[in-house]
Amino acid sequence: MTTTAGVDCVALPSLRKDGGGQYHPRHLAVPLEELLALRAKTAGAALEAFAPDVLIVDNVPRGALRELDPVLESLRARGRTRLVLGLRDVLDEPATLQGEWARAQNQDAVRTYYDAVWVYGDPAVYDPVREYAFAPDVAAKVRYTGYLDQRARLKFRRRGGKDPIAALGWSGGRLALCLVGGGQDGAQLAEAFMEADLPPDTNGLLVTGPCMPASVRARLVRSVAGHPCRRVVSFVHEPTRLVRRADRIVTMGGYNTVYEVLSFDKPALIVPRVRPRREQLIRAERLQALGLVDVLHPEALSAAALSTWLARGPAPVRPARERIDFNGLSRVPQLLEELLGIRP
């Protein structure tokens, strides 16, 4: 992760989820309970020392496994820091999410500890207040930021960097780009893309993500040997530079990647993850209903299906900004002013 002046990072010991959605220590060979205690102490010490005006907690109000509870209590007792819960547009199907939140008593945590809930989305796509049946007092804390226009990131890219297409040894042609998020469960889509037929005068680039198993990545790299129009890379520092250059994009349905693609108004085929959560499928289907993307269910995924989609002739792309709110970058500062009682 790159940073700039005034910004730094404190990394919590990390967790990973297995195929059934259960958490385990990602790197440290310690019991889960010890890792959770270490996460709580690390977060608590950092917040006590830094004493922020605002803390934004991502996705889970009490932490992945309630390890934030002592931190939340401490912050409330000190009374200095305003707390915001940040949520993606879609978390999971309503019945599943409502059950999880009820068992974790998450709405009680929002009532007790949080000053605001920011949804990084637009209710025209998905309305968590309605879909997840937030109680009226919790719903009253919700503000929709809109989506963040990722084109702005190009203004802050590293100066003098080599053109990403030229760096791959390509001097021309159209670009078909395949993105599989972190890559930990992207093997099926990646392999189908590498086996798909590319249209004439088209190069195919797969970004595997840093978490794809090494054995799968090695197999994909071997598969493109001797194919000058195909490349496999594991990671790029600024993926928006590739997204901007792409002519067609095949991707999984994660929040960040999907809205990067829509920021640049690119023709996109989403092949969403459907297990253990249906978040990606719901997001993809809602955006498809708005006429912004095409969707292929993973059960229908094949090299032939991707070949057919890639071979389609050019078609006008409906700009996402005509249908959904992409003003998040200007709205978040306004929400901070509201939270802190600052008048512009």
C-alpha positions, 0 to 999 in steps of 0.5 A: 500500500502506498501512502502520502504525507499525513497518512500512515498505516497500522496493520492488524494481525490478519484473518482469513475466511475458509470456504464455509465463511469461518475465520482463521488466523491468516499468518500467525500460528496462534489460536484464534482467541489469541489473535482476536485479543491481539487485534483488539489490543493493537487497535485500542493502543493505536486509537488511544495514542492517536485520539482521532476525531473520526473513526470509520469502521468497515463493514462489521460494527463489532469487528469480525468476531466482536474484537472491537467491543472493548475498543468501542467501549473505550472510545465511548467512555472518552467521548472524543471520537465520532464513530462511523460505520461504512458499508458497501452497497450490498452485503448479502441476501437479506435473510442471511444478513438479517440473521447474522446481524441479529445474532451479533446484535449489530443494530444494538451496537450501531445504536449504542456506539455509532454516530452515523452509517455511511453506505458507499452506494446509491439506493437506486442500485440497492437500499440496505435500509429497506432490504435489511430491515434496519430499525427506524433509529438505526435507519435515521443514522444512514447516509448514502455517499454515492459511489466514488468516481475512480477516474480521479485516481489517475490524477495521483498516479506516479509520474513518469510511469511506463505505459502499462500496455507498452510495458507488456510488449504490445504496440497496438490492438484492442485489449480484453482484460480479465480481473478476478479480484484478489484471486483466491477463488478466481481460478475458474474464471481465469482459466476460462478466459485464457482458453477463450478465443480472442477476436482479431487484433485483440490482446488478452490480459489476465490480472490474477491478484496477489492471493491466487494460489501459486500453483494455479498462477504458475499453470496459467503462466505456462498456458500463455507461453508462445502466445504473444497476444496473451499475458498473465500478471499477478498485480498492478499498482494502479489497475485503473490505468489498465481499465481505462485502456481496456476495450472489453472487461470480464470480471468477478463482481466485487465492489471495488472492481465493478465500480472501477469498471463503471467509472470508465464506462467500459463494456463489462461481463460480470461472472459473480461469486455465489458462495459463501455469500451472494453479494456479488450476484445481487450486485451484478443482477441489480446493475444488469437491470439498470442496463449497465453490465452483462452477467454470466452465472458461474454455473454457465461459465465456459471458454465458449461463453466468454468467446461469444461475449468477446466476439460481440461487435461494438455497442454503445455503452450507457454511461453509469453516471446517467443512472446512478450517483457517482458523486461520493468523492465530493459528498464524503467531505460534506458528511464529515463536516456534518458529523463534526459540526463544521460549517463550510 
